Amino acid sequence: MDFKYKIINLAALAALAISISSCSKKEETKSESTDTTVATTTHTTGTTGARKEYYEVAPNVKLHVTDLGDGPVVVLIPGYPLSDESWEYQFHDLVKAGYRVVAITMRGFGKSDKPYGSYNYDQFATDIKSVLDQLDVKDATIGGHSMGGAIALHYVAKFNGAHIKKLALFAAAAPCHTKKADYPYPLFTKEQITQWVDLNNTDRPALLAAVGSQFTLNATSVNAGIGGWLYGLEMQSSAYAMEQALISLRDEDLRGDLPKIKVPTLIFNAKQDRLVAFALAEQLNKAIAGSRLVPFEKSGHALFIEEKEKFNTEFIKFLKE
């Protein structure tokens, strides 16, 4: 009996082993099938080609770029001291309208690198050229707000419109931001901007509060949430970059660039802008041949947020012309 039971038990164990082996093979096959599916899915996702967020424009200097959508390229340069993310409420409409948006944060600001060195218009324009060379875009429209408008203007003049077929200036601090004996149109004196530089170096939040109090049409034209978001973007900036860029904003004079602008140019400016006078936009309009000035009635310097529907509609209309 014991011998029989042993034989039976051995047979049962053998059958169990075969069963386990079979199940194991099925699991392996299933696993391999699953792995193949995962690999195929991963490969398919990979072929869509994620776009770069950072572009090296000099040794140890990378700029943060938001690159969204497909179609004709629109390059956006933020104002002082904001980043590419400040164009959030333009991204949606531009992408829906069939454009590819490339927003570039200047060195020293936002998520871009913050090296010691030059923060003048020549440097900023050269950095933009490096990004556009690497992207190899053609016939793009470049637009800039405030100091970003001055930088965009200088880029087109300095590089003879390389990569660019149109220019848009949004409340541009151009051709200069300080009053001169022969050019009274800016709102501020050199001494006033120097006070901003000093405030940056002693109480940077106070500087942002001082400029912020003049950024909008009034205290309620931008809600507290949007205001806090913009303040957060500004505080990502390097204090050193903010100081040096303010000095450039105070001292640079781009009047010599104006005759070099040969591309169709759109100018936006609010009539009640307290940082860039409407009179300055009128002078740009006179000096840039064939340019068009669109006045904004219900905003201040933050026209791209305060009147974003009009801003986006008029900008897209210009892009389609």
C-alpha positions as CSV (number, residue, x, y, z in Angstrom):
1,M,0.0,0.0,0.0
2,D,2.7,2.4,1.0
3,F,4.5,1.7,-2.3
4,K,1.3,2.3,-4.3
5,Y,0.7,5.5,-2.5
6,K,4.2,6.6,-3.1
7,I,3.8,6.0,-6.8
8,I,0.5,7.8,-6.8
9,N,2.0,10.7,-4.9
10,L,4.9,10.9,-7.3
11,A,2.6,10.9,-10.2
12,A,0.5,13.7,-8.6
13,L,3.6,15.7,-8.0
14,A,4.8,15.2,-11.5
15,A,1.4,16.4,-12.8
16,L,1.5,19.4,-10.5
17,A,5.0,20.3,-11.7
18,I,3.8,20.1,-15.4
19,S,0.8,22.2,-14.5
20,I,2.9,24.8,-12.7
21,S,5.4,24.8,-15.6
22,S,2.6,25.3,-18.1
23,C,1.1,28.2,-16.0
24,S,4.5,29.7,-15.7
25,K,5.0,29.6,-19.5
26,K,1.6,31.2,-20.0
27,E,2.5,33.9,-17.5
28,E,5.8,34.5,-19.2
29,T,4.1,34.7,-22.6
30,K,1.5,37.0,-21.1
31,S,4.3,39.1,-19.6
32,E,6.2,39.2,-22.8
33,S,3.0,40.2,-24.6
34,T,2.4,42.9,-22.1
35,D,6.1,44.1,-22.3
36,T,5.8,44.2,-26.0
37,T,2.7,46.3,-25.7
38,V,4.3,48.7,-23.3
39,A,7.4,48.9,-25.5
40,T,5.3,49.6,-28.5
41,T,3.3,52.2,-26.7
42,T,6.5,53.9,-25.4
43,H,8.0,53.8,-28.9
44,T,4.8,55.4,-30.4
45,T,4.8,58.1,-27.7
46,G,8.5,58.8,-28.3
47,T,8.0,59.3,-32.0
48,T,5.8,62.4,-31.3
49,G,9.1,64.2,-30.4
50,A,8.9,66.2,-27.2
51,R,10.2,69.7,-27.8
52,K,13.2,71.2,-26.0
53,E,12.5,73.5,-23.1
54,Y,16.1,74.8,-22.8
55,Y,18.5,76.2,-25.4
56,E,22.1,76.9,-24.7
57,V,23.0,80.3,-26.1
58,A,26.5,80.5,-24.6
59,P,28.7,78.3,-22.5
60,N,26.8,77.7,-19.2
61,V,23.9,79.8,-20.3
62,K,20.6,78.2,-21.1
63,L,17.3,80.0,-21.8
64,H,13.9,78.6,-21.0
65,V,11.5,78.4,-23.9
66,T,7.8,77.6,-24.1
67,D,7.2,76.0,-27.6
68,L,3.5,75.2,-28.3
69,G,1.4,74.4,-31.3
70,D,2.0,74.0,-35.0
71,G,2.0,76.3,-38.0
72,P,3.6,79.7,-38.7
73,V,5.9,80.7,-35.9
74,V,5.2,83.6,-33.4
75,V,8.1,84.5,-31.1
76,L,7.1,86.3,-27.9
77,I,9.5,88.2,-25.7
78,P,8.3,89.1,-22.1
79,G,8.5,92.5,-20.5
80,Y,10.7,93.3,-17.5
81,P,11.1,91.4,-15.2
82,L,8.7,88.7,-16.4
83,S,9.2,85.3,-18.1
84,D,7.8,83.4,-21.0
85,E,5.1,82.1,-18.8
86,S,3.5,85.6,-18.6
87,W,2.1,85.0,-22.1
88,E,-0.2,82.2,-20.8
89,Y,-3.3,84.0,-22.0
90,Q,-2.0,84.4,-25.5
91,F,-0.9,80.8,-25.8
92,H,-4.4,79.4,-25.9
93,D,-5.8,81.6,-28.6
94,L,-2.6,81.6,-30.8
95,V,-2.4,77.8,-30.8
96,K,-6.2,77.4,-31.6
97,A,-5.7,79.9,-34.5
98,G,-3.1,77.6,-36.0
99,Y,0.2,79.1,-34.9
100,R,3.3,77.8,-33.2
101,V,4.2,79.9,-30.3
102,V,7.9,80.2,-29.2
103,A,8.2,82.3,-26.0
104,I,11.7,83.0,-24.8
105,T,12.7,84.0,-21.3
106,M,15.8,86.3,-21.3
107,R,18.9,85.3,-19.3
108,G,18.6,86.3,-15.7
109,F,14.8,85.9,-15.5
110,G,12.2,83.2,-14.9
111,K,13.6,79.7,-15.4
112,S,16.5,80.8,-17.6
113,D,20.1,80.7,-16.3
114,K,21.2,83.7,-14.3
115,P,24.9,84.3,-15.0
116,Y,27.1,87.2,-14.1
117,G,27.8,89.4,-17.1
118,S,26.1,91.6,-19.6
119,Y,22.3,92.4,-19.6
120,N,22.1,94.9,-22.3
121,Y,20.0,95.0,-25.5
122,D,22.8,93.6,-27.6
123,Q,23.2,90.6,-25.4
124,F,19.5,89.9,-25.3
125,A,19.2,90.2,-29.1
126,T,22.2,87.9,-29.6
127,D,20.6,85.3,-27.3
128,I,17.4,85.4,-29.3
129,K,19.3,85.0,-32.5
130,S,21.0,81.9,-31.1
131,V,17.6,80.3,-30.1
132,L,16.1,81.1,-33.5
133,D,19.2,79.8,-35.3
134,Q,18.9,76.5,-33.4
135,L,15.1,76.3,-34.1
136,D,15.8,77.2,-37.8
137,V,12.5,79.0,-38.1
138,K,11.7,81.1,-41.1
139,D,9.3,84.0,-41.7
140,A,8.3,84.3,-38.0
141,T,6.6,87.2,-36.3
142,I,8.4,88.5,-33.3
143,G,6.5,90.5,-30.6
144,G,7.6,91.9,-27.3
145,H,6.0,93.7,-24.4
146,S,7.6,96.7,-22.6
147,M,11.3,96.2,-22.4
148,G,10.7,93.0,-24.4
149,G,9.4,95.2,-27.2
150,A,12.6,97.3,-27.2
151,I,14.6,94.0,-27.3
152,A,12.5,92.7,-30.2
153,L,12.9,96.0,-32.1
154,H,16.7,95.9,-31.5
155,Y,16.8,92.2,-32.6
156,V,15.2,93.1,-36.0
157,A,17.5,96.1,-36.5
158,K,20.7,94.4,-35.4
159,F,20.2,91.2,-37.4
160,N,18.5,92.7,-40.4
161,G,15.3,90.8,-39.7
162,A,16.9,87.3,-39.6
163,H,14.2,84.6,-39.3
164,I,11.5,87.4,-39.1
165,K,8.9,88.8,-41.5
166,K,6.8,90.9,-39.0
167,L,7.3,92.8,-35.8
168,A,4.8,93.6,-33.0
169,L,5.5,96.1,-30.3
170,F,3.2,95.9,-27.2
171,A,3.6,99.0,-24.9
172,A,7.2,98.9,-26.0
173,A,9.7,100.9,-23.9
174,A,11.3,102.1,-27.1
175,P,13.2,103.7,-28.6
176,C,14.2,104.9,-25.1
177,H,12.6,104.9,-21.6
178,T,14.0,108.1,-20.1
179,K,13.4,111.7,-21.1
180,K,16.2,113.4,-23.1
181,A,16.6,117.1,-24.0
182,D,15.7,116.3,-27.6
183,Y,13.2,113.5,-26.8
184,P,10.6,114.4,-24.1
185,Y,8.1,111.6,-24.8
186,P,9.1,109.0,-22.2
187,L,7.5,109.4,-18.8
188,F,10.6,109.1,-16.6
189,T,13.8,110.9,-16.0
190,K,17.2,109.2,-15.6
191,E,17.1,110.1,-12.0
192,Q,13.8,108.4,-11.4
193,I,15.0,105.1,-13.0
194,T,18.2,105.4,-10.9
195,Q,15.9,105.4,-7.8
196,W,14.4,102.2,-9.1
197,V,17.9,100.7,-9.4
198,D,18.7,101.7,-5.8
199,L,15.4,100.3,-4.6
200,N,16.1,97.0,-6.3
201,N,19.3,96.7,-4.3
202,T,17.8,97.6,-1.0
203,D,14.2,96.3,-1.1
204,R,13.3,94.4,-4.2
205,P,9.7,93.6,-3.2
206,A,9.2,97.3,-2.7
207,L,10.5,98.0,-6.2
208,L,8.0,95.5,-7.6
209,A,5.2,97.0,-5.6
210,A,6.2,100.5,-6.8
211,V,6.2,99.5,-10.5
212,G,3.2,97.2,-9.9
213,S,1.1,100.1,-8.7
214,Q,1.5,101.7,-12.1
215,F,1.3,98.4,-14.1
216,T,-2.5,98.3,-14.5
217,L,-5.2,100.8,-15.3
218,N,-6.4,100.8,-11.7
219,A,-6.3,98.6,-8.6
220,T,-9.2,96.4,-9.7
221,S,-8.5,95.9,-13.4
222,V,-6.4,92.8,-12.6
223,N,-7.7,90.5,-9.8
224,A,-5.6,89.5,-6.8
225,G,-5.0,86.0,-8.2
226,I,-3.5,87.3,-11.5
227,G,-1.5,89.9,-9.6
228,G,0.0,87.3,-7.2
229,W,0.8,85.0,-10.2
230,L,2.7,87.9,-12.0
231,Y,4.5,88.8,-8.7
232,G,5.6,85.1,-8.4
233,L,7.0,85.2,-11.9
234,E,8.9,88.4,-11.2
235,M,10.4,87.1,-8.0
236,Q,12.0,84.2,-10.0
237,S,14.4,86.8,-11.5
238,S,17.9,87.4,-10.4
239,A,18.4,90.6,-8.3
240,Y,21.6,91.2,-10.3
241,A,19.9,90.7,-13.6
242,M,17.1,93.1,-12.5
243,E,19.6,95.7,-11.6
244,Q,21.6,95.4,-14.8
245,A,18.5,95.3,-17.0
246,L,17.1,98.4,-15.3
247,I,20.4,100.2,-16.1
248,S,20.0,99.2,-19.8
249,L,16.4,100.3,-19.7
250,R,17.5,103.7,-18.3
251,D,20.5,104.2,-20.6
252,E,19.9,102.6,-24.0
253,D,18.7,104.7,-26.9
254,L,17.4,102.8,-30.0
255,R,16.4,105.8,-32.1
256,G,19.1,104.8,-34.6
257,D,17.4,101.4,-35.0
258,L,14.1,102.8,-36.2
259,P,15.0,103.5,-39.9
260,K,16.4,99.9,-40.1
261,I,12.9,98.4,-39.5
262,K,11.8,97.2,-42.9
263,V,9.1,94.7,-42.0
264,P,5.4,95.2,-41.3
265,T,5.1,96.5,-37.8
266,L,2.1,96.5,-35.4
267,I,2.1,98.8,-32.3
268,F,-0.2,98.4,-29.3
269,N,-0.4,100.9,-26.6
270,A,-3.0,101.9,-24.0
271,K,-3.9,105.6,-23.9
272,Q,-3.7,105.6,-20.1
273,D,-0.5,103.6,-19.7
274,R,1.4,105.0,-16.8
275,L,4.7,103.3,-17.6
276,V,5.0,103.8,-21.4
277,A,3.3,106.9,-22.6
278,F,0.9,106.7,-25.6
279,A,2.9,109.6,-27.0
280,L,5.9,107.3,-27.2
281,A,3.9,104.8,-29.3
282,E,2.8,107.7,-31.6
283,Q,6.5,108.5,-32.2
284,L,7.2,104.9,-33.0
285,N,4.3,104.9,-35.4
286,K,5.7,108.0,-37.2
287,A,9.3,106.7,-37.3
288,I,8.7,103.1,-38.5
289,A,7.5,103.3,-42.1
290,G,4.2,101.5,-42.8
291,S,3.6,100.7,-39.1
292,R,0.1,100.6,-37.6
293,L,-0.9,101.8,-34.2
294,V,-3.8,100.3,-32.3
295,P,-4.9,102.2,-29.2
296,F,-6.3,100.5,-26.1
297,E,-8.9,102.4,-24.1
298,K,-9.6,100.1,-21.1
299,S,-6.2,99.0,-19.9
300,G,-2.9,100.3,-18.6
301,H,0.6,98.8,-19.2
302,A,-0.8,95.2,-18.7
303,L,-2.9,95.4,-21.9
304,F,-2.1,91.8,-22.8
305,I,-4.0,90.8,-19.6
306,E,-6.4,93.6,-19.0
307,E,-7.8,93.6,-22.5
308,K,-6.7,90.2,-23.6
309,E,-9.7,89.5,-25.9
310,K,-9.0,92.7,-27.9
311,F,-5.2,92.1,-27.7
312,N,-5.5,88.5,-29.0
313,T,-8.0,89.3,-31.7
314,E,-6.0,92.3,-33.1
315,F,-2.8,90.4,-32.9
316,I,-4.1,87.4,-34.8
317,K,-5.7,89.7,-37.4
318,F,-2.2,91.1,-38.0
319,L,-0.7,87.6,-38.2
320,K,-3.1,86.7,-40.9
321,E,-2.5,89.8,-43.0
